[in-house]
Amino acid sequence: MKISPASKAGRAGLALLGATALCFAATACSGSSSGTNSGTSASAGSSATATAATSGGSGATGGSGSTGGSGSTGGSGGSNGGSSGGSTGGSGTSGGSTGGGQAAGVPTCTGSQITVSQGQGDAGAGHSAAVLLFHNTGSSSCSLYGYPGVAALDSGGRQVAQATRTLRGMMGGAPQSATAPTAVVVAPGATASARVEGTDVPEGNATSCPTYAGLLVTPPGTKTSTRLPIQMMGCSAIQVHPVVPGTTGNQD
């Protein structure tokens, strides 16, 4: 059979149309494939970012290292330590109240080492004196420095007057040349003493004086007080002199 030129042209056109269709299909497939890869890549990028954020977030957890900042707690501990040292130093002032005259190498007497009692007093020239004895009942030497605390008591045991501290009075006390108290070392079984004195003559237009029913005595450097039944006239302020060696409260 003989094919006419028109038929050949028609077939050529059909072939061209088919090739074009195939080309369009291939382009679409290529575009679709490219879009899918692109989406996968975006998805992968998104996933990587989330992971990094999570890692970063866990890094923020590392920020709980600010808990390490609780090292400031250590700082507060340090402040506690400082505070403790200051308090210890402060309590040292209690010892300091006995003065720098404490005997070197000899500890200050404690309230449990010392017993307080009444010695032999005397009177003269309108004055009267009581003697306070401080006996070391411990097994080691200790030192007393300065003035005992002395309060005058009424019949009800209430403190009504405090003794004034003076080195020396009409009835004795520290040596006449003394300008300050001195430390007294009290050996085991030994005794030191101090004097309390007052006047027993009414002053001015007064015709009588109150009588104190007793004295409350505290050895220097301690907080242990003893009540002694020492009656003294309160015509004027009573005085207490420093602790001295011996049992008379007087050191001429």
C-alpha positions as MATLAB code, in Angstrom:
seq = 'MKISPASKAGRAGLALLGATALCFAATACSGSSSGTNSGTSASAGSSATATAATSGGSGATGGSGSTGGSGSTGGSGGSNGGSSGGSTGGSGTSGGSTGGGQAAGVPTCTGSQITVSQGQGDAGAGHSAAVLLFHNTGSSSCSLYGYPGVAALDSGGRQVAQATRTLRGMMGGAPQSATAPTAVVVAPGATASARVEGTDVPEGNATSCPTYAGLLVTPPGTKTSTRLPIQMMGCSAIQVHPVVPGTTGNQD';
ca = [
       0.000    0.000    0.000;
       1.305    3.388   -0.884;
       1.314    6.121    1.775;
       0.428    9.556    0.619;
       2.399   12.625    1.585;
      -0.556   13.859    3.659;
      -0.610   10.685    5.673;
       3.125   11.003    6.298;
       2.651   14.536    7.536;
      -0.166   13.445    9.830;
       1.882   10.668   11.310;
       4.810   13.007   11.833;
       2.514   15.387   13.685;
       1.231   12.585   15.885;
       4.777   11.554   16.693;
       5.657   15.133   17.582;
       2.619   15.416   19.852;
       3.558   12.171   21.607;
       7.113   13.316   22.171;
       5.892   16.607   23.560;
       3.549   14.801   25.930;
       6.367   12.594   27.118;
       8.531   15.660   27.668;
       5.835   17.361   29.768;
       5.379   14.204   31.823;
       9.109   13.948   32.449;
       9.301   17.590   33.544;
       6.398   17.154   35.952;
       7.995   14.065   37.445;
      11.276   15.872   37.817;
       9.550   18.837   39.514;
       7.643   16.529   41.826;
      10.803   14.694   42.741;
      12.602   17.954   43.388;
       9.756   19.212   45.602;
       9.810   16.063   47.669;
      13.551   16.336   48.220;
      13.122   19.927   49.179;
      10.459   19.036   51.720;
      12.625   16.283   53.135;
      15.475   18.683   53.448;
      13.269   21.250   55.207;
      11.927   18.585   57.493;
      15.426   17.438   58.295;
      16.518   21.007   58.963;
      13.529   21.535   61.213;
      14.268   18.358   63.105;
      17.921   19.342   63.583;
      16.912   22.744   64.931;
      14.511   21.189   67.456;
      17.217   18.874   68.636;
      19.628   21.744   69.034;
      17.013   23.680   70.936;
      16.469   20.698   73.158;
      20.199   20.416   73.636;
      20.334   24.098   74.271;
      17.460   23.640   76.653;
      19.336   20.962   78.445;
      22.165   23.460   78.463;
      19.767   25.730   80.301;
      19.370   22.901   82.730;
      23.083   23.191   83.102;
      22.145   26.717   84.032;
      20.878   25.118   87.172;
      24.543   25.480   87.836;
      23.191   28.666   89.321;
      22.357   26.264   92.104;
      26.085   26.125   92.364;
      25.539   29.747   93.125;
      24.300   28.353   96.372;
      27.986   28.689   96.965;
      26.653   31.913   98.390;
      25.435   29.579  101.104;
      29.084   28.909  101.727;
      29.479   32.628  101.857;
      26.807   32.869  104.484;
      28.593   30.096  106.296;
      31.675   32.228  106.188;
      29.670   35.051  107.643;
      28.551   32.671  110.366;
      32.168   31.792  111.013;
      32.995   35.489  111.167;
      30.097   35.999  113.470;
      31.271   33.086  115.671;
      34.791   34.456  115.868;
      33.380   37.924  116.764;
      31.220   36.340  119.529;
      34.182   34.428  120.836;
      36.168   37.663  120.816;
      33.281   39.353  122.576;
      33.195   36.765  125.302;
      36.897   37.464  125.593;
      35.928   40.927  126.805;
      34.457   39.202  129.849;
      37.941   38.021  130.669;
      39.197   41.439  129.696;
      37.080   42.963  132.418;
      39.618   41.562  134.855;
      42.118   43.872  133.190;
      45.543   43.501  131.680;
      46.950   42.886  135.157;
      46.169   39.186  135.021;
      49.243   37.192  136.083;
      51.140   35.798  133.097;
      50.588   32.082  132.619;
      48.082   31.864  135.471;
      44.405   31.468  134.566;
      41.750   33.693  136.054;
      39.934   32.167  139.004;
      36.500   30.773  138.242;
      33.440   30.933  140.436;
      33.703   27.205  141.147;
      37.276   27.592  142.460;
      36.642   30.400  144.912;
      34.580   30.419  148.091;
      33.680   33.753  149.666;
      33.454   34.332  153.410;
      33.668   37.073  156.030;
      36.947   38.004  157.699;
      37.755   40.081  160.753;
      36.609   43.677  160.326;
      37.431   46.744  162.372;
      36.282   50.302  163.013;
      37.686   53.695  163.926;
      37.304   57.455  163.451;
      33.684   57.217  162.348;
      34.443   54.472  159.816;
      33.843   50.754  159.820;
      35.340   48.092  157.583;
      34.366   44.560  156.635;
      36.858   42.079  155.209;
      35.954   39.747  152.351;
      37.931   36.492  152.024;
      38.456   34.628  148.741;
      39.648   31.061  149.298;
      40.956   28.872  146.472;
      39.401   25.423  146.889;
      40.732   24.172  143.539;
      43.765   22.036  142.788;
      45.683   24.664  140.800;
      46.695   28.283  141.201;
      44.532   31.022  139.726;
      44.592   34.806  139.721;
      42.207   37.500  140.916;
      42.520   41.010  139.582;
      40.674   44.160  140.509;
      37.566   44.801  142.520;
      34.926   42.382  143.730;
      31.350   43.310  142.996;
      29.594   44.379  146.196;
      25.915   45.260  146.616;
      24.279   46.266  149.893;
      21.056   44.397  150.729;
      18.020   45.317  152.797;
      16.249   42.908  155.146;
      14.270   41.501  152.220;
      17.435   40.632  150.270;
      16.915   43.411  147.741;
      19.909   45.337  146.422;
      19.657   48.915  147.641;
      23.178   50.263  147.015;
      26.306   49.440  145.018;
      29.770   49.876  146.482;
      31.990   52.504  144.873;
      35.376   51.218  143.706;
      38.377   53.009  145.219;
      41.991   51.929  145.585;
      42.204   52.862  149.242;
      40.181   54.434  152.041;
      40.452   55.444  155.676;
      40.460   51.785  156.691;
      43.125   50.512  154.304;
      43.116   48.797  150.939;
      45.802   48.799  148.235;
      49.271   50.200  149.051;
      49.414   53.983  149.351;
      51.773   54.100  146.383;
      49.410   52.111  144.150;
      47.969   53.730  141.047;
      46.049   50.654  139.873;
      45.104   47.211  141.173;
      47.584   44.363  140.734;
      46.916   40.699  139.982;
      46.969   38.355  142.961;
      47.941   34.718  142.419;
      45.984   32.490  144.781;
      47.592   29.082  145.311;
      45.470   26.005  146.088;
      44.282   26.311  149.686;
      45.393   29.955  149.935;
      43.278   33.056  150.543;
      43.179   36.603  149.177;
      41.051   39.437  150.545;
      39.465   42.829  149.997;
      37.977   45.523  152.208;
      34.577   47.177  152.170;
      34.222   50.313  154.258;
      31.694   52.982  155.092;
      30.938   55.655  157.659;
      28.820   55.119  160.739;
      28.278   58.766  161.636;
      25.197   60.606  160.315;
      26.004   63.439  157.937;
      24.576   66.951  158.013;
      21.337   67.253  159.953;
      20.638   63.516  159.861;
      20.238   61.829  163.231;
      20.437   58.221  162.088;
      21.659   56.063  159.221;
      20.176   53.027  157.513;
      21.696   49.683  158.373;
      22.332   47.228  155.576;
      21.303   43.673  156.396;
      23.949   42.000  154.254;
      26.320   42.195  151.311;
      26.135   40.363  147.986;
      29.716   39.649  146.904;
      30.998   38.558  143.471;
      34.719   37.716  143.067;
      36.386   39.697  140.246;
      36.200   38.061  136.834;
      33.338   35.734  137.821;
      29.541   35.774  137.852;
      29.122   33.715  141.016;
      27.672   35.737  143.898;
      27.559   34.921  147.607;
      25.392   36.587  150.224;
      27.201   37.376  153.462;
      25.410   38.442  156.680;
      27.580   41.524  157.096;
      25.714   44.456  158.631;
      27.055   47.887  157.797;
      25.879   51.408  158.434;
      24.838   53.306  155.328;
      25.546   56.849  156.473;
      27.399   57.451  153.194;
      28.248   55.470  150.107;
      30.146   52.302  150.900;
      33.475   51.693  149.176;
      35.195   48.504  148.044;
      38.957   48.228  147.563;
      40.903   45.843  145.278;
      41.769   42.258  146.090;
      45.167   41.992  147.814;
      47.230   39.098  149.183;
      46.595   37.899  152.727;
      43.510   37.879  154.914;
      43.226   41.486  156.132;
      42.242   43.248  152.907;
      44.940   45.796  153.648;
      48.342   46.129  152.027;
      50.419   48.968  153.488;
];
